[in-house]
């Protein structure tokens, strides 16, 4: 049983503890039976199940505010039980984050009830073949033509690409150079000129694709916010959801620690359990330390945002960097403590080993987070 004592920390309110208890019970009952053989089908089934159970209500803003602590708790618990369930939940939030935070009332009314109920699957289309973390140099163009915009270019590594019903897309409308010339749009896959150029396979299967836009026409009313606000919108959404990536990594790490504890307390060497070895105790101690430190950084970032901070760039970057890097270390130790079983296909720790790697890359790679943290430190030093 994963440690629950962190729920008593002052970061949380009674409603968060109630949410965690209800979700824990639901996840234990439902997620054990999810068939992962067909990734697309599994994701669709998970979105439906999460929507029907009401968990996707937490994926969108209420009265213009997201409960980031609820988002993080949900991702941590889901990730601990099933990585694909965490993915399905996270993408409903990230994919509609721009709509729920910056969309018009008409846009919210059209899409949020559908994504929160699990009826529609959402995606966030930001990355391009030539610009991953360098969002300001995005090149996919959106050219005004009467009452429409015409999109040309590609997006890649798009989660839920190929199965999503709605995409939040960022394109260059050219109001100014660099980051000031991007705008955000709502695009549906039935738009003429939209195509899935390639499905992408990874070590931990998720629905991923490269999307191509060839004279793809969308109405001007599909723009989220004002022209030229796309970069601001994208960064504001990532500012919220970056801390939730840390929470997912924390969920993976907690599961790895639980699996390791079960292993070392039941596996015997020379007539004694593995945990009697001081070297093994050292590994367990380091794992427990990194899990708690990750939790503190993650929920500090979430609490800070929920308390009204306009941006949590520094806190979210620290949480994502530390939690994802630490989770990699924790899981690696868990694999080592399992011996040969640790690399056996189908084992929990083997799956976690594949699941964690991508979290150190997406929504800002670890080295990008280091740059962000350093810049924030310099700015604070100069007052």
Buried (B, 14 or more C-beta within 10 A) or exposed (E): EBEEEBBEEEBBEEEBBEBBEBBBEBBEEBBEEBEBEEBBEBBBBBBBBBBEBBBBBBBBBEEEEBBBBBBBBBBBBBBBBBBBBBBBBBBBBBBBBBBBBBBEEEBBEBBBEBBBBBBBBBBBBBBBEEBBBEBBEBEBBBBEEEEBBBBBBBBBBBBBBBBBBBBBBBBBBBBEEEBBBBBBBBBBBEBEBBBBBBBBEEEBBBBBBBBBBBEBBBEBEBBBBEBBBBBBBBBBBBBBBBBBBBBBBBBBBBBBBBBBBEBBBEBEEEEEBBBBBEEBEEBBEBBBEBBBEBBBBBBBBBBBBBEEEEEBBBBBBBBBBBBBBBBBBBBBBBBBBBEEBBEEEEBBBBBBBBBBBBBBBBBBBBEBBEEBBEEBEEEEEEE
